[in-house]
Amino acid sequence: MQDDFPLTITAVMEHGRRVYGRSECVTWEGNGSRRASFVEIADNAARLANALTGLGVSSGDRVGTLCWNQQEHLEAYFAVPCMGAVLHTLNLRLPPGQLAHIVNHAEDKVVLVDATLLPLLAAVSSQLKTVEAFVVIGEGDTSVLGSEVPVHSYAELVAAASPTYEWPVLDEKSPAAMCYTSGTTGDPKGVVYSHRSTYLHAMATLATTVTGANEADRSLVVVPMFHVNAWGIPYASFLAGATMLMPGPHMTPAALCDLVAAERATLVAAVPTLWAGILQVGTERELDLSSVRMGTSGGAAIPRSLLEAFQRQYGLRIIQGWGMTETSPVGGMAHPPVDVALGSDEEFDWRTKSGRLIAGVQMRIVADDGTELPWDGEAVGEMEVRGPWITGAYHRDPAPEKFHDGWLRTGDIGTIDDRGYFQITDRSKDVIKSGGEWISSVELENLLAASPLVLEAAVIGIPDDKWTERPLACVVPRGDVTPDELAAFLKGKVASWQVPENWTFVEEVPKTSVGKFDKKVLRARFADGDLSVQRTKAPGEK
Ligand code: AMP
């Protein structure tokens, strides 16, 4: 074997620059766009690395980014890891207390901030213990940041810096980036991605079993770049030459539809709530989604009704994927098996699976006592995964309860079948056990979402004297709706004892900072007596 080269983000950047230098990063500005070729991105990354070196950033230092999906963020995606520092993407939807906590916990040395987010940073700037410089992208009132920490202009720093940088030869296992989990329980945990894990993950997502992205693609990067490296799309795009379309702060479904049509996006990756929002825009005006060859959805279960509606109304195939912050994130994609007729009902049965395991990730389903369960599509247990882009530890937080003999405990409960399709029925903390039997809140939510009477619905377990626990459906109704009508809608679709008899109508299902149902908030509201519950007939009641 010849001497190999390390699998680093520098290698990703160099490949994109040299082989696909004409591909672009397009940043949407509402009524027009800003374009930069991959060559320009790489040159600016070198300038930024020079500027950051000038600010005292050296190997292993953390550099925070509080940015939208935009050109400068992409430049930081390369500059920071390739100079040997660690990119820490900051979630701009976190409450200020949590934002300060993660900057301090990661010990960020410099923070790059988009000018539109200055008020958010200003709310915490006095609490940041390790930050030595702020770098502001765009124009804004920087006086809100106070005078203790020097403030620089991104444009000025980059303009003054040299476009060549002596990129160091890095150990591929060294840290490249980090992202804190935005889960609904406990403190956020820092997940660290290495150069190698990032490289291999990006390669894996280019397979046709994931997106098959290539030079002909124009990939709309909707998933925030502060969340799990935007699902790895920026790095994968550089490896494959796919042009990236960045929405900047224009993240409403309506604005994204405009961007898709104006820039002829071919790939769109988004969470289910965003897909639902796009469908809603389509009820208000005509949409041109004709350029999109494939949509992907992940982060939460997508209702079958949504997959069917996109197929029927727009001929758009949305493939569901599964992943976590800890898994870089892609672990599975629910492409249907080869022997299923496209467009058939059966195809949708497969496409509503949570995913089919992708090469590079191993999974097992484990019973409460830690023993492995069969791949029969029936045995239910916790999913555990391992692989080169699955985290094995958290930053300054050993969290032994998250690992089991070298496998990551996902906290997802479900089944896996003999073709590697897995189906999540619940998060372990969300499961409902009624009279000793599981009820899948995810299944009830998906069925309710398919009802014309429902805008959205989340189901939680509440205490019950007779059955220990019973489901409570929290529904955002479409117009005048009664619980009896909803119970009747579910009848025949699930076993009769699984139909909830507890219903509450809410204005909106609370969401986490990355757009998932926040059931913790619903449970707290129920415990505080804030939800007015109406009852239909319980199992066995006449
Ligand atoms: P996060 O780390 O915030 O990305 O959250 C990861 C969690 O999102 C997983 O453990 C799952 O519970 C959930 N999740 C991700 N993708 C899916 C999916 N396709 N179906 C159901 N749940 C999902």
Boltz pocket constraint, residues with backbone or C-beta under 6 A from the ligand:
constraints:
  - pocket:
      binder: B
      contacts: [[A, 181], [A, 182], [A, 183], [A, 228], [A, 297], [A, 298], [A, 299], [A, 300], [A, 301], [A, 302], [A, 320], [A, 321], [A, 322], [A, 323], [A, 324], [A, 325], [A, 326], [A, 329], [A, 353], [A, 354], [A, 355], [A, 410], [A, 411], [A, 412], [A, 424], [A, 427], [A, 514]]
      max_distance: 6.0
